[in-house]
């Protein structure tokens, strides 16, 4: 009992009749903008996490002399 192509077309026609093409166009644009904003927010958070993780790492090294050591 699957959904056939003709049933999908009938549903699409009903949606277009009820909402109109102009409103559907606006809904599509709003949905696309929301998805774009969501993706950019996720990307920014990942960059912040990466930057914070690199700041928290200790620096490995060896002290060979002290500054201001007179002797």
C-alpha positions as CSV (number, residue, x, y, z in Angstrom):
1,X,0.0,0.0,0.0
2,X,2.5,2.6,-1.2
3,X,2.1,6.1,-2.4
4,X,2.0,6.3,-6.1
5,X,3.0,9.2,-8.3
6,X,-0.6,10.1,-9.2
7,X,-1.5,10.3,-5.5
8,X,1.4,12.7,-4.9
9,X,0.4,14.8,-7.9
10,X,-3.2,15.0,-6.6
11,X,-2.0,16.1,-3.1
12,X,0.3,18.7,-4.7
13,X,-2.6,20.1,-6.8
14,X,-4.8,20.3,-3.6
15,X,-2.0,22.1,-1.7
16,X,-1.5,24.6,-4.6
17,X,-5.3,25.3,-4.7
18,X,-5.6,25.8,-1.0
19,X,-2.4,27.9,-0.4
20,X,-1.7,29.4,-3.8
21,X,1.6,29.5,-5.6
22,X,2.7,32.8,-4.1
23,X,2.4,31.6,-0.5
24,X,4.1,28.3,-1.3
25,X,7.0,30.3,-2.9
26,X,7.3,32.3,0.3
27,X,7.2,29.2,2.5
28,X,9.9,27.6,0.4
29,X,12.1,30.7,0.6
30,X,11.6,30.9,4.4
31,X,12.4,27.3,4.8
32,X,15.5,27.6,2.8
33,X,16.7,30.6,4.8
34,X,16.0,28.8,8.0
35,X,18.1,25.8,6.9
36,X,20.9,28.1,5.8
37,X,20.9,29.9,9.1
38,X,20.9,26.6,11.0
39,X,23.8,25.3,9.1
40,X,25.9,28.4,9.6
41,X,25.1,28.4,13.3
42,X,26.3,24.8,13.5
43,X,29.5,25.6,11.6
44,X,30.2,28.6,13.9
45,X,29.8,26.5,17.0
46,X,32.1,23.8,15.6
47,X,34.7,26.5,14.8
48,X,34.4,27.9,18.4
49,X,34.8,24.4,19.9
50,X,37.9,23.7,17.7
51,X,39.5,27.1,18.6
52,X,38.8,26.5,22.3
53,X,40.2,23.0,22.2
54,X,43.4,24.3,20.6
55,X,43.7,27.1,23.3
56,X,43.4,24.6,26.2
57,X,46.3,22.4,25.1
58,X,49.6,22.9,27.0
59,X,52.7,23.9,25.1
60,X,55.4,21.3,25.1
61,X,58.9,22.6,25.4
62,X,62.1,22.7,27.5
63,X,63.5,25.6,29.4
64,X,67.2,25.9,28.6
65,X,67.9,29.2,30.4
66,X,66.1,31.7,32.6
67,X,65.7,35.2,31.5
68,X,67.6,37.6,33.8
69,X,69.8,34.8,35.2
70,X,73.2,36.3,36.2
71,X,75.1,33.3,36.7
